[in-house]
Amino acid sequence: MSFTPDLLLTDVEEDLRSAVRDLLERRSAPSDLIAAYDGAPVPGIDAELAAMGVAGLLVPERLGGADAGVAVAGVVAEELGAAAASSSFLTSAGIATTVALAAGADDLVERLASGATTAALVVPFSVDPHGPLTGGPAAGGALTGTVRSVAGAIGADVLLALGDDGALYALDAARARVDPVSSLDMTRQVADVTFDGAAGTVLAADGTAAVRAGLLTGAALLAAEQAGAARWCVATTVGYLKERKQFGRVVGGFQAIKHRLAELYADAESAAAVARSATVTLGELGSADPESAIAIAVAAAYCSDLAVRAAEEAVQLHGGIGMTWEHPAHLYLKRAKADQIGLGTPGRHRAALATLVDLPA
């Protein structure tokens, strides 16, 4: 019998959503994010989120966390996406924490839960969570080699790496060279990570399952983030078109515009629903259950494409102002385009879904 997820938010989740949204409104101004493209430091909010206990949402209480689960973490991810915020939540509190938990690295998990330490999994941001996990550093007593386009490595305290021997290693980030790469989305800048004989601590002799669990969790949270970005694009565009006048009429009153907005709104609501389904299913059944893999593949494929379309519509329907550097619409388009290849492209997720549900090639 298939699992039926509860898509309604609890009172606790609604309160958390409001608290995170309030924080983002105060501490993550679009003008500051835009300035990052001109060389200014990217404004981060990790310290404030950690003070709210967000860093430990996936961590059991015995290790100092909130034991809230992936569904609650998805609520936070959606709000971060709606603000196009710069945060290590996805890469550290989501992916790396899940990997460390699955590997039984309790000491590291405790530090991650408190927010005192951040970590990043050293894999390309484009890695497919359903596919083979290859391309890690060579592990012959020490780690060597370069892994390109890693998200979350800049500013991380600890790096987790799956060696070519299949073992999961943890090491201080200072032992590796992290070279920032010019990124389409500067609010989640990627970097090339180079190991040159760096000694790491073995967390698990076979870390494949732990890494895959982290990537699947990341894909579910990324879908929630994309749903949040789409929601912002729709709401902001509707608000603008209610005020903008052309030919003496409010632009939003034109029938063709109404139809486009109605379709986009319905699709954005669908994105929120499938993302919520993925996080709830994953939280209830775990990453090893096929139902979780199916829900995540559906959410990742749908939300990736929808976020891009919503951002493109926002830019176009804002007219000339949507093309300006000062308007934040381009932040969401860049985030959506970058995330579209993050943790597997929509095509890869659809291919995985076909296998999971036994569709013929």
C-alpha positions as CSV (number, residue, x, y, z in Angstrom):
1,M,0.0,0.0,0.0
2,S,1.5,3.4,-1.0
3,F,2.2,6.1,1.5
4,T,-0.1,9.1,1.5
5,P,1.7,12.3,2.8
6,D,-0.1,15.0,4.8
7,L,0.5,18.2,2.9
8,L,-0.9,20.6,5.5
9,L,1.5,22.5,7.7
10,T,1.2,22.1,11.4
11,D,0.9,25.1,13.8
12,V,4.6,24.7,14.7
13,E,5.6,24.8,11.1
14,E,3.5,27.9,10.4
15,D,5.2,29.6,13.4
16,L,8.6,28.7,12.1
17,R,7.8,29.9,8.7
18,S,6.7,33.3,10.1
19,A,9.9,33.6,12.2
20,V,12.2,32.8,9.3
21,R,10.3,35.1,7.0
22,D,10.6,37.9,9.5
23,L,14.3,37.3,9.8
24,L,14.8,37.3,6.1
25,E,12.8,40.6,5.7
26,R,15.1,42.2,8.2
27,R,18.5,40.7,7.3
28,S,18.5,39.7,3.6
29,A,17.8,42.8,1.5
30,P,17.8,42.3,-2.2
31,S,20.1,45.3,-2.7
32,D,22.7,43.6,-0.6
33,L,22.4,40.4,-2.6
34,I,22.7,42.4,-5.9
35,A,25.8,44.1,-4.6
36,A,27.5,40.7,-4.4
37,Y,27.6,40.6,-8.2
38,D,29.7,43.8,-8.1
39,G,32.2,42.4,-5.7
40,A,30.7,43.1,-2.3
41,P,30.7,40.4,0.4
42,V,27.7,38.1,0.1
43,P,25.4,38.8,3.2
44,G,24.9,35.6,5.1
45,I,22.3,34.8,7.8
46,D,23.7,31.5,9.1
47,A,24.4,32.9,12.6
48,E,20.9,34.1,13.0
49,L,19.4,30.9,11.7
50,A,21.6,28.9,14.1
51,A,20.3,31.0,17.0
52,M,16.8,29.9,16.0
53,G,17.8,26.3,16.1
54,V,17.5,25.8,12.4
55,A,20.9,24.2,12.0
56,G,19.8,21.2,14.1
57,L,16.3,20.5,12.6
58,L,17.4,17.1,11.2
59,V,19.5,16.2,14.3
60,P,18.1,13.9,17.1
61,E,17.6,15.5,20.5
62,R,20.2,13.2,22.0
63,L,22.8,15.0,19.8
64,G,21.6,18.5,20.6
65,G,19.2,18.9,17.7
66,A,15.5,19.6,17.4
67,D,14.6,16.2,15.8
68,A,12.1,18.1,13.7
69,G,12.5,16.2,10.5
70,V,12.8,16.9,6.8
71,A,9.3,18.3,6.4
72,V,10.0,21.1,8.8
73,A,13.4,21.7,7.2
74,G,11.5,22.0,3.9
75,V,9.5,24.9,5.3
76,V,12.7,26.8,6.0
77,A,14.1,25.9,2.6
78,E,11.0,27.3,0.9
79,E,11.3,30.6,2.8
80,L,15.0,30.8,1.9
81,G,14.1,30.3,-1.7
82,A,11.4,33.0,-1.6
83,A,14.1,35.4,-0.4
84,A,16.9,34.2,-2.7
85,A,18.9,34.2,0.5
86,S,22.5,33.3,0.8
87,S,22.8,30.5,3.4
88,S,24.6,27.2,4.0
89,F,21.3,25.7,5.1
90,L,21.0,23.4,2.1
91,T,24.6,22.3,2.0
92,S,25.4,22.1,5.7
93,A,22.2,21.7,7.8
94,G,20.7,19.6,5.0
95,I,23.2,17.5,3.0
96,A,26.3,17.4,5.2
97,T,24.3,16.8,8.4
98,T,22.4,13.9,6.8
99,V,25.6,12.4,5.6
100,A,27.3,12.7,9.0
101,L,24.2,11.3,10.7
102,A,24.1,8.3,8.4
103,A,27.8,7.7,8.9
104,G,27.5,7.7,12.7
105,A,29.7,10.7,13.2
106,D,28.0,11.9,16.4
107,D,30.7,14.4,17.5
108,L,30.5,16.2,14.2
109,V,26.7,16.1,14.2
110,E,26.6,17.8,17.6
111,R,28.8,20.6,16.3
112,L,26.7,21.0,13.2
113,A,23.5,21.1,15.2
114,S,24.7,23.9,17.4
115,G,25.6,26.0,14.3
116,A,29.2,26.4,15.7
117,T,30.5,24.4,12.7
118,T,29.4,24.2,9.1
119,A,30.3,21.4,6.7
120,A,30.1,20.7,3.0
121,L,30.0,17.5,1.0
122,V,32.7,17.6,-1.6
123,V,30.8,16.6,-4.8
124,P,30.0,18.7,-7.9
125,F,26.7,20.6,-7.3
126,S,25.4,19.0,-10.4
127,V,25.8,15.4,-9.1
128,D,22.8,13.1,-9.8
129,P,21.6,11.6,-6.4
130,H,20.2,8.6,-8.3
131,G,23.3,7.8,-10.4
132,P,26.8,6.4,-9.7
133,L,28.8,8.4,-7.1
134,T,32.2,8.7,-8.8
135,G,34.8,11.4,-9.3
136,G,35.9,11.7,-5.7
137,P,39.4,12.4,-4.6
138,A,42.0,9.6,-4.7
139,A,42.5,8.0,-1.3
140,G,45.8,6.3,-0.9
141,G,46.5,7.1,2.7
142,A,45.8,10.7,2.0
143,L,43.3,12.6,-0.3
144,T,44.5,13.9,-3.6
145,G,42.8,15.4,-6.6
146,T,40.4,18.2,-7.5
147,V,36.6,18.2,-7.3
148,R,35.0,21.0,-9.3
149,S,31.9,23.2,-8.8
150,V,31.3,22.3,-5.1
151,A,28.5,24.2,-3.4
152,G,28.9,25.2,0.2
153,A,32.7,24.7,0.3
154,I,33.4,28.5,0.6
155,G,33.3,29.3,4.3
156,A,32.8,25.7,5.5
157,D,34.7,24.5,8.5
158,V,34.7,20.8,7.7
159,L,34.7,19.0,4.4
160,L,33.2,15.5,3.8
161,A,34.6,13.6,0.9
162,L,33.8,10.2,-0.6
163,G,37.2,8.8,-1.7
164,D,37.7,6.6,-4.8
165,D,38.0,3.7,-2.3
166,G,34.4,4.2,-1.3
167,A,35.3,5.4,2.2
168,L,33.8,8.6,3.7
169,Y,36.4,11.1,5.0
170,A,36.1,14.2,7.1
171,L,38.8,16.8,7.4
172,D,39.4,20.4,8.4
173,A,38.7,22.7,5.4
174,A,42.0,24.4,6.0
175,R,43.8,21.3,4.8
176,A,42.3,21.7,1.3
177,R,42.5,24.5,-1.2
178,V,39.1,26.1,-2.0
179,D,39.1,28.2,-5.1
180,P,35.9,30.2,-5.7
181,V,34.6,30.0,-9.2
182,S,32.7,32.8,-11.0
183,S,29.1,31.6,-10.6
184,L,25.8,32.4,-12.3
185,D,24.2,32.5,-8.9
186,M,26.6,34.5,-6.6
187,T,24.2,33.9,-3.6
188,R,25.3,30.2,-3.8
189,Q,28.8,30.4,-5.2
190,V,30.5,27.2,-6.1
191,A,34.2,26.4,-5.8
192,D,36.9,24.0,-6.9
193,V,38.2,22.0,-4.0
194,T,41.8,20.6,-4.3
195,F,43.3,18.0,-2.0
196,D,47.1,17.7,-2.1
197,G,47.9,14.8,0.3
198,A,45.4,15.9,2.9
199,A,44.9,13.4,5.8
200,G,41.3,12.8,6.7
201,T,39.4,10.9,9.3
202,V,37.5,7.9,8.1
203,L,33.9,8.2,9.1
204,A,32.7,5.1,7.3
205,A,34.5,2.4,5.4
206,D,31.7,2.4,2.9
207,G,30.2,5.8,2.7
208,T,28.2,5.4,-0.4
209,A,24.8,4.9,1.3
210,A,25.4,7.9,3.6
211,V,26.3,10.2,0.7
212,R,23.3,9.1,-1.3
213,A,21.0,9.8,1.7
214,G,22.5,13.2,1.9
215,L,22.0,14.0,-1.7
216,L,18.4,12.7,-1.8
217,T,17.7,14.9,1.3
218,G,19.4,17.8,-0.5
219,A,17.3,17.2,-3.7
220,A,14.1,17.3,-1.6
221,L,15.1,20.5,0.1
222,L,16.2,22.1,-3.1
223,A,12.8,21.4,-4.6
224,A,11.2,23.2,-1.6
225,E,13.6,26.1,-2.2
226,Q,12.6,26.3,-5.9
227,A,8.9,26.2,-5.0
228,G,9.6,29.2,-2.7
229,A,11.3,31.1,-5.4
230,A,8.4,30.4,-7.8
231,R,6.0,31.6,-5.2
232,W,7.8,34.9,-4.8
233,C,7.9,35.4,-8.6
234,V,4.2,34.9,-8.9
235,A,3.2,37.1,-5.9
236,T,5.5,39.9,-6.8
237,T,4.4,39.9,-10.5
238,V,0.7,39.9,-9.5
239,G,1.3,42.8,-7.1
240,Y,3.1,44.8,-9.8
241,L,0.5,44.2,-12.5
242,K,-2.3,45.3,-10.1
243,E,-0.7,48.8,-10.1
244,R,1.0,49.2,-13.5
245,K,-1.2,51.0,-16.0
246,Q,-1.0,50.9,-19.8
247,F,-3.4,52.6,-22.3
248,G,-5.2,53.9,-19.3
249,R,-6.0,50.5,-17.9
250,V,-4.4,48.3,-15.1
251,V,-2.2,45.8,-17.0
252,G,-3.4,43.0,-14.8
253,G,-6.9,43.5,-16.1
254,F,-6.1,42.4,-19.6
255,Q,-7.6,38.9,-20.2
256,A,-4.4,37.4,-21.8
257,I,-2.4,38.5,-18.7
258,K,-5.0,37.1,-16.4
259,H,-4.8,33.7,-18.1
260,R,-1.0,33.6,-17.9
261,L,-1.0,34.6,-14.2
262,A,-3.7,32.1,-13.3
263,E,-1.8,29.3,-15.0
264,L,1.5,30.3,-13.3
265,Y,-0.2,30.5,-9.9
266,A,-1.7,27.1,-10.3
267,D,1.6,25.6,-11.3
268,A,3.4,27.3,-8.4
269,E,0.9,25.9,-6.0
270,S,1.5,22.5,-7.5
271,A,5.2,22.9,-7.1
272,A,4.7,23.7,-3.4
273,A,2.6,20.6,-3.1
274,V,5.0,18.2,-4.7
275,A,7.9,19.6,-2.8
276,R,6.0,19.2,0.5
277,S,5.1,15.6,-0.6
278,A,8.8,14.8,-1.1
279,T,9.9,16.2,2.3
280,V,7.1,14.5,4.2
281,T,7.6,11.2,2.5
282,L,11.3,11.3,3.0
283,G,10.9,12.2,6.7
284,E,8.4,9.4,7.3
285,L,9.9,6.6,5.2
286,G,13.6,7.4,5.0
287,S,15.9,7.7,2.0
288,A,16.1,4.0,1.4
289,D,12.4,3.5,0.7
290,P,11.5,3.6,-3.0
291,E,8.4,5.8,-2.2
292,S,10.8,8.5,-1.1
293,A,13.0,8.2,-4.2
294,I,9.8,8.5,-6.4
295,A,8.5,11.5,-4.5
296,I,11.9,13.3,-4.7
297,A,12.3,12.6,-8.4
298,V,8.9,14.0,-9.1
299,A,9.5,17.1,-7.0
300,A,13.0,17.8,-8.4
301,A,11.9,17.4,-12.0
302,Y,8.8,19.5,-11.7
303,C,10.1,22.3,-9.4
304,S,13.3,22.8,-11.3
305,D,11.6,23.7,-14.6
306,L,8.8,25.6,-12.9
307,A,11.1,27.9,-11.0
308,V,12.9,28.9,-14.2
309,R,9.6,29.5,-16.0
310,A,8.2,31.6,-13.1
311,A,11.4,33.7,-13.0
312,E,11.3,34.2,-16.7
313,E,7.7,35.3,-16.6
314,A,8.5,37.7,-13.7
315,V,11.2,39.4,-15.7
316,Q,9.0,39.7,-18.8
317,L,5.8,40.7,-17.1
318,H,7.6,43.4,-15.2
319,G,8.4,45.0,-18.5
320,G,11.4,47.4,-18.7
321,I,11.9,47.5,-14.9
322,G,12.2,43.8,-14.8
323,M,15.3,44.0,-17.0
324,T,17.1,46.5,-14.7
325,W,19.9,45.6,-12.3
326,E,18.2,47.3,-9.4
327,H,15.1,45.1,-9.6
328,P,15.5,41.7,-7.8
329,A,13.9,39.6,-10.5
330,H,17.3,38.7,-12.0
331,L,18.3,37.2,-8.6
332,Y,15.6,34.7,-8.9
333,L,16.2,33.9,-12.6
334,K,19.9,33.3,-11.8
335,R,19.1,31.2,-8.8
336,A,16.5,29.2,-10.7
337,K,18.8,28.6,-13.7
338,A,21.7,27.5,-11.4
339,D,19.4,25.2,-9.3
340,Q,18.0,23.7,-12.5
341,I,21.2,21.7,-12.8
342,G,21.8,21.4,-9.1
343,L,21.6,17.8,-7.6
344,G,20.6,16.4,-11.0
345,T,18.9,18.0,-14.0
346,P,15.1,17.5,-14.5
347,G,15.9,15.1,-17.3
348,R,18.0,12.9,-15.0
349,H,15.3,12.9,-12.4
350,R,12.7,11.9,-14.9
351,A,14.9,9.1,-16.2
352,A,15.3,7.9,-12.6
353,L,11.5,8.1,-12.1
354,A,10.9,6.0,-15.2
355,T,13.1,3.3,-13.7
356,L,11.5,3.6,-10.3
357,V,7.9,3.1,-11.5
358,D,8.8,0.5,-14.2
359,L,8.1,2.7,-17.2
360,P,9.4,1.3,-20.5
361,A,12.3,3.1,-22.0
